[in-house]
Amino acid sequence: MSIDYSRTIEQLQAFKPAYDKGLKRLRELQVPAGMPMADFFGELRDTALQGAEFGDLLQSDPALEKISLEELARLNAKYYAPLDPESGYASCFGNPDYAVKLYGEELGQLCAAIYTEFRALRQHYINGNYLRMDELLRLFFGLYDLAAAKNLDSAAWKALYRSLHMENLRLKSCLQNLIRLSPEADYYLRVVREADLGDLRYLYRYGVYLSPHDFAMARFLAQYPADELASLAAFIVQSWVDGFTRAQKDYRIKRYANLIIPCGMERLGRLLIAELEKIGITPLMGLPHSNGINRQFGYDHRFDTALLLDREFVDTSVSLAEEILEEFKDLISLQAGPVYVELFGETPFSPESKDTALQFSPEQQGLWRELSGKNAQLYFKYYRRDEASFTIIAFPSPEIGELFPQIFADTLRINLLDSQRYARIQQHIIDLLDTAEYVHVKGRPGNDTDIMVRMHTITDPARQTNFENCVADVNIPVGEVFTSPVLKGSTGVLHVEDIYLNSLRYYNLRIVFEDGWVKDYSCTNFPDPAEGKKYIHQNLLLPHDTLPIGEFAIGTNTLAYQIARKYDILSLLPILIIEKMGPHFAIGDTCFSHEEDAPHPSFVNGKEMIAVENEKSATRKEDPLNAYTQKHMDITLPYEMLASITAIRPDGSRQDIIRDGRFVVPGTEELNIPLDEGWETS
């Protein structure tokens, strides 16, 4: 029997009577002051009731037309007050430091994880997930009864926690996949498409923390020229189409595209919906993304799965995924790939590393690696990377400061740069690189970068190339040439003094490569070097102990670099833009993972791209589970830290591509203009 959204919602609705009964009991409950852990249960009760208050509000007033903006702001502030990093989080049960101090390590970590799950109740209301809501209340009362009986044994508490999580895994997994894949799961799409965007109350329908910056973005776009915004939406969707066209793929055989936007950019989102529908693509939309009130809270709970992760959990999850994805195969096979709008410029986040937070044991790291690998293998059985594409574009957040309007305008200019012009310039660089056996990247004095990167061997120069000529289609803005290096012989040091990766800041990130694999690493984020090593391992490598070089690239967007220097925002830029501002190395999989065997002709000259795999991904036929890492993290060395990039031919002759931070390949002189003269945008 096939799975559909309506039937799944009906199954979830069957849990509503039990949930309503539990909620009534919760409302009537008065936690005795002298009861063990009374404060914890009181806080859980309040959190659950505030979640129910939001659910009742949406049910009685779905468009939030009967409640004032001021009252919505008050309720939102009250709900998120415990997570406020300035005034609430120090004594919040979601803070593992606080929970462990009160209840000891094992019980405290469990309590912090449970509190975190209760904070998701608003989203469960939106998704109609009465199963999960009933589960949480049953967990509450089960633990409450244990505490009332003075049973604070952490093993008993974890057993109850685990048993409830393992119940109804199939139904929970079905909903999770349908929310992502089914056009019937259209709550957020309807908000963006139908809400009165002039009435900012619509933002509260998402059920998330809303910062002043989310409202500032909505107000900014409300004043933005309508014709320019419409042109931008058309450009983004055309770039998505161009990604298919240049890769000789046909988007018309697909039906769906995931549309991902930030909170506050609904005006652009609405136009993107219309542009996608014009070309016969149905947009799917999840919750618009925002940073929330406290990034440390999310960081503290990134390994909460440790409470469940064992052999039984992995085997059960994989078995269910195999069964469910087979039933979802038609929905998955019709997914064309995302249209993703992201923001940059938020205050850089350097997290606190807490010994009290849950961590994966070495055994669990292996289990997580196995689980993520098998899930990816199952998904890519139906999601054909060789038939799909994507596009991603970034804009500044109002959080970037008072110059936000100017930075937004300049960012738009670099996003709209002429792809054909850059393709012609970049081809001169590729023609030189295609003569190289190695490429040598060297940092300026004070920067320790010194790395040799080995190229694949070209046997037919008239028909083969090692580098992709990357313009503004899948990755906007324009401006890079990239390859998958040979691992054997790719050895040396990459040193970046200040960089922002996956929303985390790194100071003096230093990675040592040996034959293409990460051998050692360090940063200076913490006084203790061991803490810096742990920070890198947990956030860049985990669940692996090492990763291969999946990509080597040279960014050519000197105009973007000049803007970054002009506003002093280099460290705030996302990988999407900063990767265009110098050489970069990706650790993890190649850019061609799961589509190595498809043709990859250059749209400039028709030459076939041969550098589509490395020694790791080449094992995909005999060992598909371990051929991929499910990771790809670009690390860029900006021009200002760079002394030279040099092509070294098989005969030992050398020719610079960049010297002293300037392009020196004939035909690339235009790229140096912004570096030499600056770029005025007035």
C-alpha positions in Angstrom: 0.0 0.0 0.0 1.4 3.4 -1.0 1.9 6.1 1.6 0.3 9.5 1.2 0.2 12.6 3.2 -3.6 12.7 4.0 -3.6 9.1 5.2 -0.6 9.7 7.4 -2.2 12.8 8.9 -5.3 10.7 9.6 -3.1 8.1 11.4 -1.5 10.9 13.5 -5.0 12.4 14.3 -5.9 9.1 15.9 -3.5 10.0 18.8 -5.3 13.3 19.4 -7.9 12.0 22.0 -5.0 10.5 24.1 -3.1 13.7 23.8 -6.1 15.8 24.8 -6.6 13.6 27.8 -3.0 14.0 28.8 -3.1 17.8 28.2 -6.1 18.1 30.5 -4.3 16.2 33.2 -1.2 18.4 32.7 -3.3 21.6 33.0 -4.8 20.3 36.3 -1.4 19.2 37.7 0.2 21.1 40.5 3.7 19.9 41.1 4.4 19.6 44.8 7.2 21.8 46.0 8.8 19.1 48.0 8.8 16.5 45.2 12.2 15.4 43.8 13.1 17.5 40.7 10.0 19.6 41.2 11.6 22.6 39.3 12.3 20.4 36.3 8.8 19.1 36.0 7.4 22.5 36.6 9.4 23.9 33.7 8.5 21.0 31.4 4.8 21.6 32.3 5.0 25.3 31.5 6.8 24.6 28.2 4.2 22.1 27.2 1.3 24.4 28.1 2.8 27.3 26.2 3.2 25.0 23.2 -0.5 24.1 23.6 -1.4 27.8 23.8 0.2 28.3 20.4 -1.6 25.4 19.0 -5.0 26.7 20.3 -4.2 30.1 18.9 -3.5 28.7 15.4 -6.7 26.6 15.5 -8.9 29.5 16.5 -7.2 32.1 14.4 -5.1 30.4 11.6 -4.1 33.7 10.0 -3.5 35.5 13.3 -5.9 38.2 12.4 -7.6 38.6 15.8 -4.6 39.1 17.9 -2.4 42.2 18.0 1.2 42.3 16.8 2.2 43.5 20.3 0.5 40.5 22.0 2.2 38.1 19.6 5.5 39.6 20.4 4.8 39.3 24.1 3.9 35.6 23.8 6.9 34.9 21.7 9.3 36.7 24.1 7.8 34.8 27.0 8.1 31.4 25.3 11.8 31.9 24.3 12.9 33.7 27.5 14.5 30.6 29.1 16.8 30.3 26.1 17.9 34.0 26.2 21.7 33.8 26.4 21.8 37.0 28.5 19.0 36.5 31.0 17.7 33.0 30.9 20.0 30.3 29.6 22.3 30.1 32.6 19.5 28.6 34.7 17.6 26.8 31.9 17.1 23.1 32.0 18.1 23.0 28.3 21.6 24.1 29.4 23.6 20.9 30.1 25.8 22.8 32.5 22.8 23.7 34.7 21.0 20.4 34.4 24.2 18.4 35.2 25.0 20.6 38.2 21.6 19.9 39.6 21.1 16.2 38.9 24.5 14.8 38.0 25.9 13.8 34.6 23.7 11.0 33.3 20.4 12.3 34.7 21.3 15.9 33.9 22.1 15.2 30.3 18.9 13.3 29.8 16.9 16.1 31.4 18.5 18.7 29.1 17.7 16.5 26.1 14.1 16.0 27.1 13.6 19.7 27.7 14.9 20.4 24.2 12.4 17.9 22.7 9.6 19.7 24.5 10.5 22.9 22.9 9.6 21.4 19.5 5.9 21.2 20.4 5.0 24.3 18.4 6.2 22.6 15.2 4.4 19.4 16.1 1.2 21.4 16.2 1.9 22.9 12.8 2.6 19.4 11.3 -0.4 17.8 13.0 1.9 15.4 14.7 -0.3 14.3 17.6 1.6 11.1 17.9 4.8 12.9 19.0 2.8 15.3 21.2 1.1 12.3 23.0 4.5 10.6 23.3 6.0 13.6 25.0 3.2 13.8 27.5 3.4 10.1 28.2 7.1 10.6 28.8 6.4 13.5 31.2 3.9 11.5 33.3 6.1 8.3 33.2 9.1 10.2 34.5 6.9 12.2 36.9 5.6 8.9 38.5 9.1 7.6 38.8 10.2 10.8 40.6 7.1 10.8 42.8 8.2 7.3 43.9 11.7 8.7 44.6 13.1 6.6 41.7 15.8 8.8 40.2 17.8 5.9 38.7 19.1 7.2 35.4 18.9 3.8 33.8 15.2 3.5 34.5 14.6 7.0 33.1 16.6 6.3 30.0 14.8 3.0 29.4 11.4 4.9 29.4 12.8 7.6 27.2 14.2 5.0 24.7 11.1 2.8 24.7 8.8 5.8 23.7 11.3 6.9 21.0 11.3 3.4 19.5 7.5 3.2 19.4 5.8 4.0 16.0 9.1 4.7 14.3 7.6 3.9 10.9 4.8 6.4 11.2 7.1 9.1 12.5 9.6 8.4 9.7 6.8 8.6 7.1 5.7 12.0 8.3 9.3 13.3 8.4 9.8 12.2 4.7 6.4 13.5 3.6 7.0 16.9 5.0 10.1 17.1 2.9 8.8 15.4 -0.3 5.1 15.8 -0.6 3.3 18.8 -2.2 0.4 18.1 0.2 2.6 19.2 3.1 2.1 22.8 2.1 1.6 24.8 5.4 4.6 27.1 4.9 4.0 27.4 1.2 0.5 28.6 1.9 1.8 31.2 4.4 4.3 32.6 1.8 1.8 32.4 -1.1 -1.4 33.7 0.6 -0.5 35.8 3.7 -0.9 39.5 3.7 2.8 40.3 3.7 2.1 43.9 4.6 0.8 42.6 8.0 3.9 41.3 9.8 1.8 39.1 12.1 2.2 36.4 9.4 5.8 35.7 10.6 4.5 34.4 13.9 2.6 31.6 12.1 6.0 29.8 11.8 6.1 29.2 15.5 9.8 30.1 15.8 11.8 32.8 17.6 11.7 36.0 15.5 14.6 38.5 15.9 14.4 42.2 15.1 16.5 41.3 12.0 13.7 39.0 10.6 11.3 41.9 10.8 13.9 44.3 9.4 14.3 42.1 6.3 10.6 41.9 5.8 10.3 45.7 6.0 13.3 46.2 3.7 11.8 44.0 1.0 8.4 45.7 1.4 10.1 48.9 0.3 12.2 47.3 -2.4 11.3 48.2 -6.0 8.8 45.5 -7.1 10.2 45.3 -10.7 13.7 44.7 -9.4 12.6 42.0 -7.0 10.7 40.3 -9.8 13.8 40.4 -12.0 15.8 38.9 -9.2 13.4 36.0 -8.8 13.4 35.4 -12.5 17.2 35.5 -12.5 17.4 32.9 -9.7 15.0 30.5 -11.3 16.8 30.9 -14.7 20.1 30.2 -13.0 18.5 27.0 -11.7 17.4 26.1 -15.2 20.9 27.0 -16.5 22.4 24.5 -14.1 20.5 21.8 -15.9 21.2 23.1 -19.4 24.9 23.5 -19.0 25.2 20.0 -17.5 23.0 18.7 -20.4 20.2 17.6 -18.1 16.5 18.1 -18.6 14.6 19.6 -15.6 11.3 18.9 -17.5 11.4 15.2 -16.6 11.1 16.3 -12.9 8.2 17.8 -11.0 9.3 19.2 -7.7 11.9 21.7 -6.3 12.5 22.5 -2.7 12.4 26.2 -2.1 14.4 27.3 0.9 14.2 31.0 2.1 15.1 32.9 5.2 12.4 34.4 7.5 11.6 37.9 6.3 12.2 37.2 2.6 8.7 36.0 1.8 8.2 38.7 -0.9 11.0 37.1 -2.8 9.8 33.7 -1.9 6.3 34.4 -3.4 7.9 35.5 -6.6 10.1 32.4 -6.7 7.0 30.2 -6.3 5.4 31.9 -9.3 8.6 31.6 -11.4 8.9 27.9 -10.7 5.3 27.3 -11.5 5.7 29.1 -14.8 8.1 26.4 -15.9 6.0 23.6 -14.7 7.8 22.9 -11.4 5.9 22.6 -8.2 7.7 24.2 -5.3 8.0 22.4 -1.9 8.7 24.5 1.1 9.7 23.8 4.6 10.1 26.1 7.5 11.9 29.3 6.5 15.2 29.3 8.3 16.3 31.7 11.1 19.1 31.6 13.7 16.9 31.4 16.7 17.6 33.1 20.0 20.6 31.2 21.1 23.0 29.3 18.8 24.8 27.8 21.9 21.6 26.0 22.7 21.6 24.2 19.4 25.3 23.5 19.7 24.9 22.0 23.1 22.4 19.5 21.8 24.0 18.5 18.5 24.8 15.0 19.8 21.6 14.2 21.7 21.1 11.2 19.4 23.7 9.6 21.6 20.9 8.6 24.0 19.5 6.3 21.3 22.4 5.4 19.1 23.2 1.7 19.4 23.1 -1.4 17.1 19.4 -1.9 17.5 18.6 1.7 16.6 20.8 1.6 13.5 19.4 -1.7 12.2 15.8 -0.7 12.9 16.2 2.7 11.3 17.9 1.4 8.1 15.3 -1.4 7.7 12.5 1.2 8.0 14.2 3.6 5.6 14.6 0.8 3.0 10.9 0.0 3.2 9.6 3.6 3.3 11.9 5.0 0.6 10.8 2.2 -1.7 7.2 3.3 -1.2 8.2 6.9 -1.7 10.3 6.2 -4.8 8.0 8.1 -7.2 8.1 11.2 -5.1 11.8 11.0 -4.7 12.6 10.3 -8.3 10.6 13.5 -9.3 12.7 15.8 -7.1 14.7 18.1 -9.3 16.9 19.8 -6.6 16.6 22.8 -4.4 16.4 26.6 -4.9 18.2 27.9 -1.8 18.4 31.5 -0.6 20.6 32.0 2.4 21.8 35.0 4.5 25.1 36.0 5.8 26.5 38.7 8.1 25.2 37.4 11.4 27.3 38.0 14.4 30.1 35.3 14.3 29.4 32.5 16.7 32.3 31.0 18.6 30.7 28.3 20.8 31.6 27.3 24.3 32.7 23.6 24.4 31.0 21.9 27.3 32.1 18.7 28.9 28.5 18.4 30.2 27.0 18.1 26.7 26.3 14.7 25.3 29.0 13.3 23.0 29.3 10.3 20.7 31.5 7.5 22.1 34.0 6.0 19.6 31.6 3.1 19.0 28.7 5.5 18.4 30.8 7.5 15.9 31.1 4.3 13.8 27.4 3.6 14.1 26.5 7.2 13.0 28.9 6.9 10.1 27.2 3.6 9.1 23.7 5.0 9.6 24.3 8.2 7.5 26.1 6.2 4.8 23.3 3.6 4.5 20.6 6.2 4.5 22.4 8.2 1.8 22.9 5.0 -0.2 19.2 4.2 0.0 18.1 7.8 -0.9 20.4 8.1 -3.9 19.0 4.8 -5.3 15.9 6.9 -6.2 17.2 10.5 -6.2 19.4 10.6 -9.4 22.2 13.2 -9.0 22.9 12.7 -12.7 19.4 14.0 -13.4 19.1 16.7 -10.7 20.7 20.1 -10.1 20.3 23.1 -7.7 20.9 26.7 -7.3 22.0 28.7 -4.2 22.4 32.4 -3.7 23.2 34.5 -0.6 22.3 38.0 0.6 23.3 39.9 3.7 21.2 39.9 6.8 20.2 43.3 8.4 22.3 42.0 11.3 25.4 42.9 9.3 24.9 46.6 10.5 23.9 50.0 9.5 25.4 49.7 6.0 23.1 46.8 5.3 21.2 48.5 2.4 24.5 49.3 0.6 25.9 45.9 1.2 22.7 44.3 -0.1 22.9 46.5 -3.3 26.6 45.5 -3.8 25.9 41.9 -3.2 23.1 42.0 -5.7 25.6 43.4 -8.2 28.1 40.6 -7.8 25.3 38.0 -7.9 24.3 39.4 -11.3 27.7 39.4 -12.9 28.0 38.3 -16.5 28.6 34.5 -16.7 29.7 34.4 -20.3 32.4 37.1 -19.7 33.8 35.2 -16.7 33.6 31.9 -18.6 35.9 33.3 -21.3 38.4 34.6 -18.7 38.3 31.4 -16.7 39.0 29.3 -19.7 42.5 30.8 -20.0 43.2 29.6 -16.5 41.8 26.1 -17.2 43.9 25.8 -20.4 47.0 26.4 -18.4 46.0 24.1 -15.5 45.3 21.3 -18.0 49.1 21.2 -18.7 49.9 20.7 -15.0 50.9 17.6 -13.1 50.8 19.5 -9.9 49.5 22.8 -8.6 51.5 24.5 -5.9 49.6 26.8 -3.5 51.8 29.0 -1.3 50.8 31.5 1.4 52.3 34.9 2.0 54.9 35.4 4.8 53.1 34.8 8.1 50.7 32.3 6.4 51.8 28.7 6.6 50.0 27.4 3.5 52.3 25.3 1.4 50.6 22.5 -0.5 51.1 20.5 -3.6 47.9 19.3 -5.4 48.2 16.5 -7.9 46.1 16.6 -11.1 44.6 13.7 -13.1 46.5 12.7 -16.2 45.0 14.0 -19.4 45.6 11.5 -22.2 43.8 13.4 -25.0 44.2 17.1 -24.6 42.0 17.9 -27.5 39.0 16.2 -25.9 39.7 16.1 -22.1 39.9 18.7 -19.3 40.6 18.5 -15.6 38.6 21.6 -14.5 35.0 22.7 -14.5 34.3 26.2 -15.7 31.9 27.4 -13.0 29.6 30.3 -13.6 26.4 31.7 -12.1 24.0 28.8 -12.2 24.2 26.2 -9.4 26.5 28.4 -7.3 25.8 32.1 -7.4 27.8 34.3 -7.8 30.0 33.5 -10.7 33.7 32.8 -10.4 35.7 29.6 -9.9 37.3 26.7 -11.7 37.4 23.4 -9.8 38.6 19.9 -10.0 38.8 16.6 -8.0 42.5 16.1 -7.2 44.4 12.8 -7.2 44.9 12.0 -3.5 48.3 10.3 -3.8 50.9 13.1 -3.9 48.5 15.9 -2.7 50.4 16.9 0.4 51.1 20.0 2.5 49.6 22.5 4.8 46.5 24.7 4.5 46.4 27.7 6.9 43.5 30.2 7.1 43.7 32.9 9.7 40.0 33.6 10.2 37.1 31.8 8.6 33.4 31.1 9.1 32.4 27.4 8.4 28.9 26.1 9.0 28.0 29.1 11.1 31.1 28.6 13.3 34.2 30.7 13.4 37.7 29.4 13.3 40.9 31.2 14.1 44.2 30.1 12.6 42.7 26.9 11.1 45.6 24.8 10.1 45.2 21.4 8.3 48.0 19.1 7.4 47.4 16.8 4.4 49.3 13.7 3.5 48.6 11.9 0.2 45.2 13.7 0.1 44.0 12.9 3.6 43.7 15.1 6.7 46.7 14.0 8.9 46.6 16.7 11.5 44.7 19.9 12.4 44.6 22.7 14.9 43.1 26.2 15.6 43.5 28.9 18.2 39.9 29.3 19.3 40.7 28.0 22.8 43.7 28.5 25.1 44.1 24.7 25.3 45.2 23.3 21.9 43.4 20.0 22.7 40.1 21.9 22.9 40.8 23.4 19.4 41.5 19.9 18.0 38.3 18.6 19.6 36.4 21.5 18.1 37.6 20.8 14.6 37.0 17.0 14.9 33.5 17.4 16.2 32.4 20.1 13.7 34.4 19.4 10.5 35.3 15.7 10.6 32.8 13.8 12.7 31.7 11.0 12.4 35.1 10.4 10.6 38.5 10.7 12.0 39.9 11.9 8.7 38.6 13.1 5.4 40.1 13.3 1.8 40.5 16.3 -0.3 37.4 16.2 -2.5 37.9 19.4 -4.4 40.6 22.0 -5.3 39.4 25.2 -6.9 40.6 28.7 -7.7 38.1 31.6 -7.2 38.1 34.4 -9.7 35.5 36.9 -8.3 37.8 39.7 -7.4 34.9 42.1 -7.4 33.3 40.2 -4.6 36.6 40.3 -2.7 36.8 44.0 -3.2 33.3 44.5 -1.7 34.3 42.3 1.3 37.4 44.5 1.8 35.4 47.7 1.3 33.0 46.8 4.1 35.4 44.8 6.2 33.1 41.7 6.1 35.4 39.0 4.9 35.1 36.9 8.0 31.2 37.2 7.8 30.8 35.9 4.3 29.3 32.4 3.6 31.3 29.7 1.8 29.1 30.3 -1.2 30.7 33.7 -1.8 34.1 33.4 -0.1 35.0 30.3 -2.1 35.1 32.6 -5.1 37.8 34.8 -3.5 40.9 32.6 -3.7 42.0 29.0 -3.8 39.9 26.6 -1.8 40.0 23.0 -0.8 37.0 20.9 0.1 37.4 18.1 2.6 35.0 15.2 2.1 33.3 14.0 -1.1 34.0 15.4 -4.6 31.6 17.7 -6.4 30.5 14.8 -8.6 29.6 12.3 -5.9 26.9 9.8 -7.1 27.1 11.1 -10.7 30.7 10.2 -11.7 29.6 7.9 -14.5 27.5 10.5 -16.3 29.0 12.7 -19.0 30.4 16.1 -17.9 31.1 18.1 -21.0 32.4 21.7 -20.8 29.7 24.1 -21.9 32.5 26.4 -23.2 34.4 24.0 -25.6 32.7 20.6 -25.2 35.8 18.9 -23.6 34.9 16.1 -21.3 35.7 16.7 -17.6 37.7 13.6 -16.5 38.6 14.6 -12.9 35.3 13.5 -11.4 36.5 11.0 -8.8 39.5 10.3 -6.5 40.8 7.1 -5.0 38.1 7.2 -2.3 35.0 7.6 -4.6 36.6 5.2 -7.2 35.7 2.3 -4.8 32.0 3.0 -5.2 31.3 -0.1 -7.3 32.8 -2.7 -5.0 32.2 -0.8 -1.7 29.4 1.8 -2.2 28.7 2.2 1.5 32.3 3.4 2.3 33.0 5.2 -1.0 31.4 8.4 0.2 31.8 10.4 3.4 28.5 12.4 3.2 30.7 15.5 3.9 31.8 18.4 1.7 33.3 21.5 3.4 35.0 24.2 1.4 37.9 26.0 3.1 39.1 29.1 1.3 42.5 30.9 1.4 41.6 34.6 0.6 43.8 36.5 -1.9 45.3 38.6 0.9 46.8 35.5 2.5 48.1 34.2 -0.8 51.6 34.5 -2.3 51.2 32.3 -5.4 49.4 29.5 -7.3 51.7 27.8 -9.7 51.2 25.1 -12.3 54.0 22.5 -12.4 54.2 20.5 -15.7 55.5 16.9 -16.0 58.8 18.2 -17.3 59.3 20.4 -14.2 58.6 23.7 -15.9 56.5 26.1 -13.9 54.0 28.9 -14.7 52.2 31.1 -12.2 48.5 31.5 -12.2 48.5 34.0 -9.3 51.6 35.8 -8.1 51.6 38.2 -5.1 47.8 38.1 -5.0 47.4 39.0 -8.7 46.3 36.9 -11.7 49.2 36.7 -14.2 47.8 34.3 -16.9 47.4 36.2 -20.2 43.8 37.0 -20.8 43.0 37.3 -17.1 44.2 40.9 -16.6 40.6 42.2 -16.1 40.4 40.2 -12.9 43.1 42.5 -11.3 41.2 45.7 -11.9 39.2 45.6 -8.6 42.3 44.5 -6.7 44.4 47.4 -8.1 41.9 50.2 -8.3 39.0 49.2 -6.0 35.4 49.1 -7.1 33.0 51.9 -6.7 29.3 51.0 -6.7 27.8 54.4 -6.8 
